[in-house]
Amino acid sequence: MSIFGLLKKISRFLNRQSRVDRYRKRGLIVGENFRMLEDVQIDYSHLWHVVIGDDVTLAPGVRILAHDASTKRHLGYTRIGKVRIGNRVFIGAGSIILPGVAIGDNVIVGAGSVISRNLEANHVFAGNPAKKISSLDDFLAGRREEMESSPVFSEEYTMEKGVTAEMKKEMNQRMIADIGYII
């Protein structure tokens, strides 16, 4: 990895960390092992209404809203709602979580989903509006089965560990069914 790449990575990490720290000072409650990837937006004007559990990942472009101003012009008031995200939750890229929603523990939300109502624990949800796809156990069993016939790549194949052009080519060649897994 070049010095420029390393500095860029450090800068992104520090910016995300400092942003979470600023959010906490404004009232956001966040558990341990929280990952907030690029372009995530958490309702800055109502951070104290958002609680995020342990081992939560917000993929790129996730939006969490704790207010809905659609009523402001008509009623003179903005609707607000608490947002609670349980433990061991993954929210897919580009998903939107609306005010007043609670997401249970052990939940996976597919990319681009709109979460407009509570999601029960131990399930996978996707869509607009988000709908139950399967139990988490069934989903993971299917992925484990898929892994048995797919290539699995070590950490050395990640950008953070300096994957080379040759390694990228190898990955694509080995992914015969266009699917693989990486640590």
N, C-alpha and C positions, 0 to 999 in steps of 0.2 A: 504494500500500500504506500502511495506517495505521501510526502509530508503534507501536501495540500489536502489529500483525502482524509488523512488523520485529523488535521485541524478542523475540517468541515464536520467530521463525525463528532468531535468533541464539542464544537459549537452547537450542533443540533441537540446533543444530550444536555448541555448546560441550559440551553434555552427552554427545553421541555421541563427540566427540573425546576428552573426558576419560575416558570409559568405555573406549575402545580403549587409551588410555595406561595406565589401571589394569590392563587385561588383559595388556598387554605386560609390565608389571612383574611379573606373576604367571607369565609364561612363554609367553604366546601369541606365535606368530611370524606376522607379517602383512606382506605385500608392499606395493608402491606402489599408489596409486589404489584403495584398499579402500573400499567403500561398505557401511555397515551401517545399514539403515533402521530404522524404528520397531519396537519390541517384539521385536527379535532377542535370543535368549538363547544364549550360548556357555557351555558347561559350566564354571562358575566354579571348581568344586572340582578341576578337572583341566585347566586352561587350557594347561599345558605339553605336553599331548599333541596340541595342535591346531596345524596349520601351514596358513596361507592364502596363496596366491600373489598375483601382481600382477593388477590389473584385475579384481577380484572384487567382485560385488554380491550382498549378502544382502538379499532383499526383506523387507517387513514380516512379522513373526511367525515367521521361520526359527528352528529349534532345532538346535543342534549338541551332541550328547552324546558324551562320551569315557568314560563309565562306564555300567554296567548293574547296578543293585543287586538284580536279580531273584534272584540266587544267594545273596545275603547270609544270609537266614534258613536256607537249606538247607545251604549249604556253609561258611558263616562268612566268606566272602570276596566281594568285589564284583569283577565282571569289568571291566577297563579296556581301552581300545583307542585307538590313535592315529587321528586323523582328518587326512587330507591333502586339500587342495583346490588344484587346479592353477591355472594362469594363464588369464585371460579366461574366467571361469566366472560364470554367472548362476544363482542358486538362487531359484526362485519362492516367492511368498508362502505362508507356512504349512507349508513343507516341513520334514521332520525328517531329520537325518543321524545315523545310529547309530554306535556305537563301532566302530573297526577298518576304516573305509571310506576308500578313496582315490578321488578324483574327478580324472580326467585334465584336460588342457588343452582349451580351446575346447569347453566343455560348457554346455548350457542344460538346466536342470531345471524342469519345469512346476510350477505352483502346487499345493500340497497333496500333493506326492510324499513317499514314505518311502523313503529311500536306505538299504538294508540290506546292500548289497554294492558292490564296486568298480564304477565307471562308466568305461568307456573313453573316451579322448580323441576329440574331433571328432564328437560325436553329441548328439542331443536325447533326453532321457529324461522320462518322466512316469508317474504312477500310484502305487499302493500294493499291492505293492512297485513301485518305479520300474522301468520296462521301456524298452528302446530303442524310440524312435518313428521316427527317421530319422537320416541323416547330417546334420551341421551344414550342409554345403554345399547339400543338397537342401532343407532347411528354409528357409535364407536365400534360396535361389532362388525358392521359393514366396512368401515375404514380399515380395521385390523385385517380383515379378510383380503381387502384390496392390496394392502401392504405386502402380503405374502407373494403376490405375483407382480409387484412393482419394484423398481429400483429404489433403494434407500441410501441417502447420501449423508456423510458426516458433516460436522461443523466447518471443516476446511472448505466446503463448497459454498460458503456464505460470503457476502460482500465484506462483512466485518472481519473475516479471517483471510481475506485477500484472494478470493477465487480468481483463477487465471482464465484467459481466453480459451486455452486448451481444455481446462476443466469444464467450462461452460459448454463447449462443443461436445465433450464426452457425456455430460448430463443429457443433452438433447438427443444424442444417439442412443443412449440407454433407455430413454423414456419412450419405448416402442408404442405404448397405448396413450401417449401424451400425458401420462400421470406418473408422478414419483413422489417420494417423501424425503424431507430434509430435517435434520435435528433442529 
